[in-house]
Amino acid sequence: MNVDGQEFISAMSAIGAGLAMIAGVGPGIGQGYAAGQAAAAVGRNPGAKSDITSTMLLGQAVAETTGLYGFAVAIILMFVKPF
């Protein structure tokens, strides 16, 4: 079985893109946990709803950047030709 350089690079790019998409698991779990804790906090103290919501959304936006970076790397690996 002979594999030339271009086929090998394409295969490794596909494997790398799949591994990069694993980066989406962490933000999903973290954001779900943050939303659950924020809902519990609002249930305990409804008067602080706006402060809790704004803090939660800021934290989720920061956490989402990790998933977006992983997605960007996967797209680059799949669609940008290295050679």
SETIMI-715175 format. One line per field, with one value per residue: residue number from 1; residue in one letter; chain; x, y, z of N, C-alpha, C in turn. Coordinates in Angstrom, 2 decimals. Atoms other than C-alpha are relative to their C-alpha. Example, Ala and Ser with C-alpha at 12.3 -4.5 7.8 and 13.67 -1.06 7.14 Angstrom:
n = (1/2)
res = (a/s)
chain = (A/A)
n_xx = (0.89/-0.82)
n_yy = (-1.19/-1.19)
n_zz = (0.00/-0.06)
ca_xx = (12.30/13.67)
ca_yy = (-4.50/-1.06)
ca_zz = (7.80/7.14)
c_xx = (0.90/-0.77)
c_yy = (1.20/1.09)
c_zz = (0.00/0.73)
***
This chain:
n = (1/2/3/4/5/6/7/8/9/10/11/12/13/14/15/16/17/18/19/20/21/22/23/24/25/26/27/28/29/30/31/32/33/34/35/36/37/38/39/40/41/42/43/44/45/46/47/48/49/50/51/52/53/54/55/56/57/58/59/60/61/62/63/64/65/66/67/68/69/70/71/72/73/74/75/76/77/78/79/80/81/82/83)
res = (m/n/v/d/g/q/e/f/i/s/a/m/s/a/i/g/a/g/l/a/m/i/a/g/v/g/p/g/i/g/q/g/y/a/a/g/q/a/a/a/a/v/g/r/n/p/g/a/k/s/d/i/t/s/t/m/l/l/g/q/a/v/a/e/t/t/g/l/y/g/f/a/v/a/i/i/l/m/f/v/k/p/f)
chain = (A/A/A/A/A/A/A/A/A/A/A/A/A/A/A/A/A/A/A/A/A/A/A/A/A/A/A/A/A/A/A/A/A/A/A/A/A/A/A/A/A/A/A/A/A/A/A/A/A/A/A/A/A/A/A/A/A/A/A/A/A/A/A/A/A/A/A/A/A/A/A/A/A/A/A/A/A/A/A/A/A/A/A)
n_xx = (0.84/-0.78/0.72/-0.86/-0.06/1.22/1.03/-0.36/0.29/1.46/0.46/-0.40/0.82/1.32/-0.15/-0.21/1.27/0.83/-0.52/0.26/1.41/0.19/-0.03/1.35/0.65/-0.22/0.87/1.39/0.22/-0.16/1.11/1.18/-0.15/0.16/1.41/0.70/-0.31/0.63/1.43/0.16/-0.26/1.16/1.06/-0.24/0.02/0.53/-0.33/-1.32/0.06/-0.75/-1.43/-0.36/0.09/-1.10/-1.24/0.03/-0.20/-1.41/-0.78/0.25/-0.66/-1.42/-0.16/0.32/-1.11/-0.79/0.68/-0.11/-1.37/-0.09/0.74/-0.79/-1.14/0.51/0.35/-1.26/-0.64/0.76/0.24/-1.16/-0.98/-1.31/-1.06)
n_yy = (-1.17/-1.23/-1.23/-1.14/-1.05/-0.79/0.81/0.06/-1.31/-0.11/0.88/-0.58/-1.19/0.44/0.46/-1.20/-0.74/0.73/-0.25/-1.40/-0.16/0.44/-1.23/-0.47/0.71/-0.72/-1.16/0.43/0.44/-1.16/-0.93/0.62/-0.08/-1.40/-0.37/0.66/-0.69/-1.32/0.20/0.27/-1.25/-0.87/0.58/-0.36/-1.45/-0.57/-1.41/-0.15/0.67/-0.68/0.16/1.41/0.28/-0.65/0.70/1.32/-0.17/-0.35/1.23/0.92/-0.52/0.31/1.45/0.39/-0.26/1.23/0.80/-0.65/0.19/1.38/0.08/-0.71/0.86/1.13/-0.50/-0.27/1.27/0.74/-0.67/-0.72/0.98/-0.33/-0.07)
n_zz = (0.00/0.11/-0.27/0.33/-1.00/-0.06/-0.68/-1.42/-0.59/-0.10/-1.08/-1.29/-0.19/-0.44/-1.39/-0.81/-0.10/-0.96/-1.35/-0.35/-0.35/-1.38/-0.80/-0.20/-1.11/-1.25/-0.13/-0.13/-1.38/-0.88/0.15/-0.60/-1.44/-0.40/0.13/-1.10/-1.24/0.05/-0.24/-1.43/-0.72/0.19/-0.81/-1.40/-0.18/1.26/0.13/0.63/1.30/1.05/-0.27/0.22/1.44/0.72/-0.33/0.65/1.44/0.22/-0.18/1.10/1.20/-0.12/0.15/1.37/0.90/0.17/1.02/1.30/0.48/0.48/1.26/1.02/0.34/0.78/1.34/0.70/0.34/1.01/1.27/0.50/0.48/-0.57/1.00)
ca_xx = (0.00/1.62/0.41/1.75/2.46/-0.74/-3.01/-1.12/-1.43/-5.16/-5.65/-3.71/-5.66/-8.94/-7.70/-6.48/-9.83/-11.64/-9.38/-9.83/-13.61/-13.21/-12.59/-16.33/-17.15/-15.66/-17.47/-20.76/-20.45/-19.22/-21.98/-24.66/-23.30/-23.11/-26.68/-27.90/-26.12/-27.43/-30.99/-30.56/-29.14/-32.07/-34.43/-32.81/-32.59/-34.93/-33.97/-30.43/-31.61/-30.02/-26.62/-26.61/-27.69/-25.09/-22.29/-23.39/-23.54/-20.08/-18.66/-20.35/-19.01/-15.48/-15.96/-17.37/-14.18/-12.42/-15.00/-14.87/-11.08/-11.31/-13.93/-11.77/-8.78/-10.91/-12.24/-8.73/-7.41/-10.22/-10.49/-7.13/-4.69/-1.34/0.69)
ca_yy = (0.00/3.20/6.50/9.64/12.80/14.64/11.77/11.49/15.22/15.12/12.20/13.88/17.11/15.22/13.55/16.90/18.54/15.80/16.25/20.02/19.61/17.86/21.40/21.99/19.55/21.58/24.84/22.99/21.36/24.56/26.71/24.25/24.15/27.96/28.35/25.82/27.56/30.95/29.61/28.28/31.63/33.54/31.12/31.91/35.68/36.98/40.58/40.00/38.59/41.28/41.07/37.26/37.18/39.70/37.92/34.54/35.82/37.37/34.11/32.10/34.40/33.92/30.14/29.99/31.38/28.06/26.21/28.79/28.57/24.80/25.16/27.68/25.34/22.44/24.51/25.65/22.09/20.77/23.46/25.22/23.24/23.04/22.62)
ca_zz = (0.00/-1.18/0.20/-1.37/0.58/-0.33/0.80/4.07/4.72/3.96/6.34/9.13/8.56/8.97/12.17/13.50/12.71/14.61/17.60/17.46/17.67/21.02/22.30/22.02/24.83/27.67/26.95/26.56/29.95/31.60/30.16/31.17/34.69/34.88/33.64/36.21/39.03/37.88/37.80/41.33/42.47/40.97/42.68/46.03/45.47/42.72/43.44/42.12/38.80/36.61/38.33/38.20/34.56/33.39/35.24/33.88/30.30/30.56/31.89/29.17/26.47/27.78/27.97/24.44/22.92/23.54/21.49/18.73/18.54/18.22/15.49/13.62/13.77/12.48/9.56/8.67/8.77/6.58/3.93/3.66/1.58/3.36/0.17)
c_xx = (0.89/-0.90/0.93/-0.15/-1.30/-1.12/0.28/-0.32/-1.50/-0.55/0.34/-0.78/-1.39/0.05/0.19/-1.27/-0.95/0.45/-0.26/-1.46/-0.32/0.00/-1.39/-0.71/0.11/-0.88/-1.47/-0.35/0.08/-1.16/-1.28/0.04/-0.21/-1.46/-0.83/0.23/-0.63/-1.50/-0.27/0.20/-1.18/-1.19/0.15/-0.16/-0.50/0.34/1.33/0.05/0.87/1.51/0.47/0.02/1.17/1.33/0.06/0.27/1.43/0.89/-0.20/0.64/1.49/0.24/-0.22/1.18/0.86/-0.61/0.11/1.42/0.21/-0.70/0.77/1.19/-0.47/-0.35/1.26/0.66/-0.74/0.00/1.17/1.05/1.38/1.12/-0.55)
c_yy = (1.24/1.21/1.15/1.10/0.77/-0.77/-0.09/1.31/0.20/-0.85/0.58/1.29/-0.37/-0.48/1.20/0.81/-0.69/0.21/1.44/0.20/-0.55/1.21/0.56/-0.65/0.79/1.23/-0.38/-0.42/1.19/0.97/-0.56/0.08/1.42/0.43/-0.64/0.68/1.40/-0.12/-0.28/1.27/0.97/-0.53/0.36/1.50/0.66/1.47/0.25/-0.61/0.68/-0.14/-1.43/-0.30/0.63/-0.68/-1.36/0.14/0.39/-1.23/-0.98/0.48/-0.30/-1.50/-0.44/0.21/-1.24/-0.89/0.61/-0.11/-1.42/-0.18/0.67/-0.84/-1.17/0.43/0.27/-1.30/-0.73/0.69/0.80/-1.04/0.38/0.13/0.47)
c_zz = (0.00/0.22/-0.33/1.05/0.16/0.70/1.50/0.71/0.15/1.14/1.36/0.29/0.50/1.46/0.93/0.17/0.97/1.43/0.44/0.42/1.39/0.94/0.25/1.17/1.30/0.16/0.16/1.42/0.95/-0.09/0.58/1.52/0.50/-0.08/1.11/1.33/0.03/0.24/1.47/0.82/-0.13/0.79/1.47/0.23/-1.29/-0.20/-0.70/-1.39/-1.05/0.20/-0.30/-1.50/-0.76/0.29/-0.68/-1.50/-0.34/0.13/-1.12/-1.30/0.03/-0.22/-1.44/-0.95/-0.21/-1.07/-1.38/-0.58/-0.53/-1.32/-1.12/-0.45/-0.86/-1.42/-0.81/-0.43/-1.13/-1.36/-0.54/-0.38/0.50/-1.04/-1.34)
***
